[in-house]
Structure formats: structure tokens, C-alpha cells
Amino acid sequence: MRIDRRVFITGSGAAIAGAALTSGLATPARAEAGHLRIAMTAADVPTTTGMPNNGAEGMRFLGYPVFEPLVDWDLANAADRRSGFRPGLAAEWSVDEETMTVWTFRLRQGVRFHDGAHFDADVALWNFARLYDTEAPHYDPSASAIAKARVPQLKDWSRIDDATIQLTTYKPTSFFPMLIAWIPMVSRARYEEVGDWNAFGAQPAGTGPFRITKVTPRVSAELAANADYWEPSRVPKVAKVTLFPMPEATTRLAALRSGQVDWIEVPPPDTIPSLEAAGFDVVTKIYPHIWPWVLNTLEGSPFFDKRVRQAINFGIDREGLVAYLNGTALAAKGFVTSDDVQFGAPAIDYGYDPERARALLKEAGYDGANPLRFKVMISTSGSGQMVPIPMNEYLQQSLAKIGVMVDFEVVEWGTMLVAFRQRPDDPQALGCHAMNISLTWTDPSVWFRWFHSEAKTPVSSNWAHWSNPDYDAIMNEVSRTLDIDEMEALLAKAHAVLVEESPWVWIVHDLNPRAFAPNVEGFVAAQSWMQDFTGVTVR
């Protein structure tokens, strides 16, 4: 399927723009001091029950600023390196080094939710039951699906005392605290007050530096500073934040230029020079991001054959795509960036080599008489998706030069996220052989989720259903080591396997561009999908 870019923008983009720039942005076009207005790439307001949908963008804006996990991202120390982790609602933790499955978390004292309720061991366990106990009266299926895909290892949870809990995993998981960062805590008292999760989403309560004050589906979410936040140094400097879903890049651009928002995610790359010339600030920062095609490697798919997977990796012009994106991305030669210690020394160097791509395709039985044709699920926008329509069109044209025909199934971001949690041959995959879904390499847990044979969907997030015993053995060793340097060396070995086997097409790493009005100050970009908004000011 060929997408006509002009028709796409004129049709869906104009409709979205009309809604967003009239009813959706019912705020003054002039900046208000202390009020930060942000245009997200999401097509809808992420859910506000403490486990947002819309991927990492949902967590970035309506997850961590409002609801906090036991172990949190160390964004304050991530300006020049990948974000690590720091104590969140747990002040400290330890593991039984004999079993490597029993973790003890000592909870932070004196923390209150936005509704005034105390955070303690009973509330923490209630939160885990919400996600993992299907018999619990407050079980939340929607949030559970997201949590279990991210953290499938949790087996049991128990109370030691008011300030201490114990969590048990099914198998040794040295990186378990990094996984727990994906499980924010919500107020039990507020849920019991309102009676169900839909009602909770309208009046949510977390412990974070911001509290949600108003949610208008498909239009906006409003946040206010939590003046009583338990960490005084991180009480927000702005009084109010309004978040707007704007999936079309040109709509976000128009909103910024007209003064209806102060901050946009992912400005159109070709407009960055003119934005800067007009006095807007554009910030880019490498972060643990990969924009790939995740390949269905089941038998019967063309990508069951490693030669085909390698051929596509040789057949795409990454550097041309980076130039097309005005330098807002880096060419990807593997899962992680080539300057990261985890990159290691893969045997294959994926540059643009059309002749080698054609030779591999011929070995696999594809040529002019029998051309390779496959379909990729792509989104209109979404968390980390950059500008997916024109980028995929560029790849389509690049592969056409080696006789490969690519069709697209265009869906909304939320539809893709649901499909990504199913098997690749599930009806929700819509017959696609690949999925263009931006993903992260934040920590060792995702190396397990995306690629380990035990993590195949729907258990976790290995949508490709790729399996390799050498890779599994290395990751099992990672799961048993607590030494960070040893862990990094093992991941470098695992990366060599990934590049050789190529269960994904490694395309680009995003530099995460954001554009700000001149009156926005104090933002420090972290090398993370998550960001800290507490230091931002609006003049």
C-alpha cells in the first residue's frame, strides 16, 4: 500500500488540527507565567489510573510526574549518560544473594498521596494485587496487561512490617529493581472512595510532584504543582501544566508558532532551522531509543530465514534517512548505539550495501521472478515514533531499489500497542510481517523482554518470537550477576548475537528533538525516555 503524503496530511491532519486548535486548545494564545502547555505526540490523553497507556510517552507525562514507583529513574544524573536508578518510594532494598529471587524493600516514611492518605506496606501490596491477582476485588485488567508485559517475573508479595515488604520472582532476576521502576503506586483510599478504576481516572491520586486536576478525553489533561511533595527540592516551579494530544507534527508546529502551546514533542525535522531562526529553542539528546522494524520470525514468515533479515538490514539507506531527518537521528547498526559499551564487537557492520542485500535475497530464493513482498504495521504517531509516515515511505523507496516491495498497514498508536502484546500471527497483527514500533534499551530488563525465548508474547514482549539458545544463555547469566561491569560485558556479548541474527531491522536511534517557546527555561534533557519537569519555569 502506497501512502500519498499530501492526502494523508490534508485528510487526517486537517481534521486533527481543526479539533485541536479550536476546542482542544481553549487556552489563551499568549503565554501565561507559571503555566506550561505541552503538545504530545499521542492521539489521545493517556489514561490516568497510574498505569498510563500510550507507551513511554504516557509514562513520561501522566505516569511518573504524578505516580511514583518504589525504584525511580535517576534523571538528575543523566545529562551525560544513560539514566540509572535511585530510591523512590523505597528508601533501600536488598536481595537474598543465595536464591537471587527474594527482594526486601524498606519503604520511605512520611509519604502521603495527593488525597492525604499515607503510603505504607499495606498500600504497596494492594497495588501489586491490583496488577497481579486476578481474584482481587480491585483487579484492573487494562493496567495488568501493561504491567505483566513489562514485569512478568513477579511471583509473590508479602508484608514484613508497616515499612517493609518482600517481593519474590519466579527465577533469579538481578535487574529486578530496574523492572519495579515500571510499577507506580496509586492511592488505595481514593480508589475505595470512588469505587472503580474509571472513576479513579477522573479523580486520580498519586504521590508525585504533580497532581492531576482535570481530564478531558481526547482534548487535554491539567496538572497542578504538589506543594506538599515529600522531596522539597523537587516541588515544581510552575503552578500548572496542560498536556494536549496532537499526533500530527504539523499541528504541533502550528500550535507552537501561534503561541497556543509553549513546548512540542518532535517538531517536523525540516522546520528546525526556521524555528531556531524565529527564536524558538530546539533541544536534542541521545537516549536509549531504537526505531526498528520488529520482524515476525515464525515459520511461514519470510523473516524466518536469517538471510532475509540480514538482506533487509543491508538494503536500507540509514545515512540517507538521517539526512532526510535533518540530523535528528543516528544510523543504527544494532540494538544500542555504536559508542555504547554494550555495543561490543559484532561480526557484521550494517552499512548500505544493495549488492550484498540482493545476493542474500537470491540465496533465500527471492529475485526478479519471485520478489520479496511483505507488510509492515506502522502508526500515524506515538511515543518515540518520530515522524513515522514519511520515514517509512523513505524506507519503502530504498528497498524498492533492490526489488523488495513493502506494503503498510497504518494504525493509531494505541492499536499498535495492543497488537504488540499479542502473538505475531494473532488477528490483531492484521496480517503484518513486521511492526515499526519504537522501543528502548534502558537497562538489562528490556534485553530480556524484547528477545528472550521465555518472553514471547503474550507472556511478555518478544513479539518477533525469535529464539536463540546462545542469547538465552547469556541473558540467564546476566540475570544472576549483581556486578554492573560484568553485566555490561555480558550484554556486549549478547549484542553480537543480536546483530548477527537480526530479529529486527536496525534503522535509527532518535535524538529526541523538542521545541520550546523562548519563555520556557530550566529544562535539562536527560538521556532517558522520562524527563523531569519540576525545574522548568515559564516567564
N, C-alpha and C positions, 0 to 999 in steps of 0.2 A: 504494500500500500504506500503510495507516494503522498506526502502531505504538502499541500500548497501553503507556503508560509504566509502569503498575503491573505488568503482566505481564512487561515486559522486565526490570525490577529484580528481581522475585520469582524469575524463571526464571534468566537468566544471571548476574545479580548475586549471588544467593544461592549459586549453585554456585561462583563465583569466590571469594566471601567465605569459604565453608567450607574451600576448599583453602588460601587464603592465610593465614587466621587460625589454622590448626591446623598442618599440616605445613609450609607455606611460611614461617611466622614462628616457627621453632623457636629463638627467642632470648628472653631474659628480657623480661618486660613492663616492668621497671624500667630506666631509662636506665643505661648503663654509661659512665663517664667515658672520654673518648677514643675512643668507638665511635659513629660517625654512621650511623643507619639511615634510609634514604630509600625512600619508596614512589613509584615512577614510574607513568606512565600506560600504559606498554607492556603488551601482553598476554603477552609472553614476555621472557626475558632477551635483550637484544640480542647479536648474535654478537660473538665476542671474538677475531677474527682480524686486527684492525687496521682493518677497514672495516665498522663495525657496520651492521646493518640497523636498522629502526625509525626511519628518518629522522633529523632533527636531534637528537631525544632520545637516540637511540643514540649519536650522536657526543658529545653533552653529557656522558653518564655513563660510557660504555665506549669512547669514542674518545679525545678529547684529554687526559683525565686520565692515560691510560696510554700512548698512542701519539702522537707529535708530528710535525707537518709541517715542511717547510723554512721556510714563512712561517706565522706563527701569529696568532691573534686578540689584539689589544691590549686585554685585558679590564681591566687596571689603570687605564686612562684612559677607561673607557666608562661611568662612573656618570652622566654628564650629556650624553652624545652617543652617536650610533651608534658601535659598536666599529670601530676601524680595524684596522690590521695592524702586526705587529712582527717582527723577526727571530726565527726559531725555530731549527731545526737548520741553517739557512743564516744566517751572520752578516751577509752582504750580498749584493746582486745588482745586475745592470745589464742593459741591453738594447742591442742594436745599433740605434741610432736611425734608420739608413737603411732597414733592412728591417723593423724592428719585429716580427721573428719569432724572433730568436736571443737567448736569455737565458742569462746566465752567473751561476751561483750559487757563492759561496765558502762552503764548509761550516764549521760550528763545530767546533773542535778539542777533543779530550779528552772527548767524549761517549761513554758506554757504555750498552748495553742492560741490562735487568734481569738477563740471564744473564751479564753481564760482557763480552760481545763489543763490539768497537769499532764506532762509526759512522764510515763513510768514503765516498768516492766510489763504490767498487765496490758497497757495500751499497745506496746510494741508487739506482744504476742497476738493480740487481737488483730493487728494489721497483717501479720503473716497468715493468720487463719482466713482473713478476708480473701487472700490470694491463692492459698494452697489447700484449704479444707473445703471440699465441695459440700460437706454436710453442715457447715457453719451457717447459722441463720442470716448472717450478713455477707455471705459469699457473693463476690462480684465477678461474674463470668467474663465480662469485657476486660476488666483490669487484669484478671487472672491470665487470660490468653497472652497478654503482653508480657506480664511478669514471668510466666513459665517459659516463654520463648527465650527470655534473657537470662533467667536464673533457674534452669531445670534441676540443679544439683541439690536444692534444699529438700531434706527428708523430714526433719523434725525440729520443733522449737519448744523450749521449756523455761520455766521461771526458777531462778536460784534465790533471789530476794527482790525487794522493791526496785533495786537499782542494777540488777544483774540478770542477764538472760543467757541461755545456751542454745546455739544453733548447730544442727548436725547435718552433714552432707552424705549423699549416697556413697561417695567414693572420695579418696584424697583429692583435695582441691586447694592448692597452696594460694591461689589467687582469689579465694572466696571473698575476702573483704572488698576487692575491686568489683565483684559482682553485686554485692549488697548495696553498692552506690546506686544501683538502678531500682531500689525499693524505697521510695519516700514514705514517710509516716503521715497519717491523717488523724483528725480528731474523732475519737470514739464517741465523745459526748455530743458532738454536733450531729453525727450520724444517728444516734439514738434519739436525739431531739426531733429530727425531721423524718426519720423512718425508712428512707430508701435512698439509693445512690443517685437517682435523677434529682431528687430534692436536695441532696447533699451538693451536687454540682452547681445548684443555683445559689447555695449559701455555704461555700466551702470554708474549711478552717485547717490550716497547717501551722507550722512553727517558723516559717521563713521570714526574711526581711521585708517581704511584701505580702499584703493580704488582698484577696480578690473582693471587690466591692460590687461589681456588676458584670453580668454576662449576657450579651445579646447574640444568639446563634447566627453565624454567617456574617455578622457585622463587626463586633468588637468585644473585647474584654477590658475591664478597667481595674487597675491595681492601685492601692494606696500604700504609702510607707508605713511599716510597722514600727512605731516609735518606741515600743516596749521590747524590741528584739533582744534576745538573750546575749548577743555579741555586740556591745555598744559601738565598737569601731566600725561596724558594718550596717548601722542604721542608714537607710538610703538618704541621699542628698536631695533627691527630687521628691515632691509630695505625691505625685500621681504619674502613672504610666497607662497609656491606652494602646492596646495592640489591635491591629487591623489585619485580617487575612486578605492578601492580594496576590493571587497566583500568577498573574500576568506581569512580566517585567516592565512593559511599557506603562502599565497602570501605576506601578510603584514609582517609576520615574516621574510621571506627570504629577503625582501627589507630592513628591519631594520638591519639584521645581515650583509648584504653585503654593507651597507653604502649608499644605494641609497635613503633612507629617514632617517630622524632624529627622527621621532615620529610616533607611530602607535596607533590607537584606538583598543582596545580589542585584546591583544595578546592571542594566544591559552593558556588556563589555565595551561595545563600540561607542558608548556615550561617556565613558570615564574621562577622557581628555576634556570634553566640553564641560562636564560637571566641575572638574578641578579649575578650569579657566573661569567659571562663573562664581568661584569662591566656596564651593562645597568641598568637604573633606572626604577622601576615599581612603579607606584602610584595608590593606590585605595582610594576611598572615597564614603561613603554612600551618596546618593542623592535621591530626591523624585521620585523613579522609582519602577514600578511593572512590572514583566514579567509574565503575566497571560495567561490563555485561556479565551477569552471573549465568552460567551455562547449564542447561539440563543435560546431565551426563548419564541418564538412564539408558539402558539398552533400547534401541529403536530411535533414539535421537541422533542426529548427525554428530553431536558432540560427545557421543560415547567413544568415538575414535580420537585419541590424543593428537594424531596428526592434523585433524581438522581444527582442533582447539589451537594448536600451535600456528597453523596456517593463518587463522584469523588474527592472531596476535602479531604476525609478521606483515599482514596485509593492510593494517590501518596506519595512517599517517598522523602520528601523535603530535609531532612538532608542527605540522600544518594546522592541526586543531588548536594548539596552544597559541599560534599566531592569530588564528581566527578569533580567539577569545581575548585578544589584546593583552596577552601575557598574564592573565589572571588564573593560570593553572600551570602545573608542571607535568611533563610527559611521564607516564607511569611505566616502569619496566618490571613491576612486580606489585605485590600487595602493599609494601611500605615504600617510602621514598628512598632513593638510592644513596642518600647521605646518612641514613639512619643505621645505627649499629645492628639493628635487626635485619637489615638487607642481606648481610653476609656476602657470599661469593657464588651466585648462581652460575651454572654452566652455560646458560643461554642468555644472550643480550638481545632483547627485543627492540630492534630498530625497524625502520620502514624498509622492507625487503620484498617487493612484489614478486620477484622471480622465485625466491625461496618459498613464498606462500603458494604460488602456482604449483611448484614441484611437490610440495606436501599434499596439496589437494589432489593432484594427479595420482600420487601413491595411494590415496584414500579412495580413489575411484571417481573423482569429480573432474570434469573437463568441459569443453565447449559443447559436446554432445550430451553430457549429463551434468549440468551446472548445479552447484550447491545453492539451495534456497532455504531460508529459514525465517521465522517470525520472532520479533523482539517486542516484549511489553515495555512501553515507555510511558512516562507520566507527563502531564501538562506543566507541572511544577512540583515543589515539595522540598522537604528538609535535605539540604546538601545536593539537590538535583541540578543546581546551577541553571543553565538555560537549555533544558533537555531537548526541545523540539529541533532547533537549528543544529545543535551538536550532533544529534542522531542523524539528521539529514546529511551532515558533513561525512559521517562515517559510512552512511549508505552509499554516497557517491565515491568514497575512497575504495570501498570493497567492490563496487561495480567495475572498477578498472581491472580487477583480477578475475572477473567473470562470476562474482558472487552476488546473488540477488537477495536483498534484505527487505522484508515487509515489517510494518509496525502495527501494533495494537495499542492505541492511545487510550489511557485511562486516567482517572483522578488519582492523586497520591494515596488517599485512603484506601481505594480499591486495590492498589498495588500492595500496600502493606498487609492487607488481609490475604491476598494471594500468596505472598511471600511466606506466610506461616503454614501453608498447605504443601502437599507434595507437588512436584513439578508436573505430574500427569493428572492432577486434580482439575475438575472442570473450571475452577476459578482461575487457572492459568490461561484459559481461553485459547488453548492450542499453541501457546508460545514455546519456543525452544530456548529462549533466553529472557532475562529480565534486566533492564537498566535501572538498578536501584543503588543509590549511593550508600556506602557503608563505612564503618570506622575500624581503625586498628589501635584503639586507645590503650589496650592492655591485653595480657595473655588470655583473658576470658573470651575475647572475641575470636581469637585464633581457634579456640575450641568450638565456639558456636557456629562459625561460618563453614568449618572444614572437617571436623572430626566425624568419623563414621557413626559415633553414638549420638551425634547432634542432628541427624537428618530430620527434616520436617516430617510430621508436625511436632516431634518431641522438642526440638529446639530450632535452629535457624540455618541448617545446611540445606538450603533449597536445591542446590545443584545435585544433591545425593551422590556427590563424589566420595570415593573411599580409597584410601591408600594406607597399607599397613605400616610403611616406614614413617609416614607422617603421624599416624596414630601413636606409634611407639614413642616418638619424640615428644609429642604433646602429653602423653601419660607421664613421661619423665618430668616435664615442666610442672605437672600437677603435684609432684612430690618434693619439689625444691623450694626453699624459702630464701635462697641466696639470689639476689637480684642480678648480679653479674653472670652467674651460671644460667639463670633463666634467659637472659638476653642472648647468651651464646647458643643455647638450645633453640631459641626462636630463629636465629640466623640459619641454623641447620634445617629447621622446618621450612624456612622461606625458600631455600634452594630446591626443596621438593615441590613447593607450590609453583615456582616459576617453570620448572621442568614439566610438570603435569598440566599446568594452566587450566584449572577448572573454571577460571574466569578469563575474560578478556581484560587485560590491564590497560586502562585507557589514560586517565589523567588523575592527578591529585589537585584538588581545589585549593586556591589561595584565599578563599572565603572573603570576597570583597563586600564591603558595606559602605554606604554613603551617608554623610551627616550634613545637616544644615550648619552654618557657621556658629550658631549659638549653642551647639552641643559640645560640651567639654568634659574631660575627666575620664573618658573611656580608655581602658588599657586592654588591647586584644590579647587573649590567651591562646596558646596552642592547644585548643580544645574545641569540641562541639558546643560546650557550655561556656557561658560568659557571665561575668559579674557586673551587674548594673548598679550596684549600690554607690559607686563613686561618681556616677555620671551627674552632671548638672546641666540645666537648660536656662540660659540667660533670657 
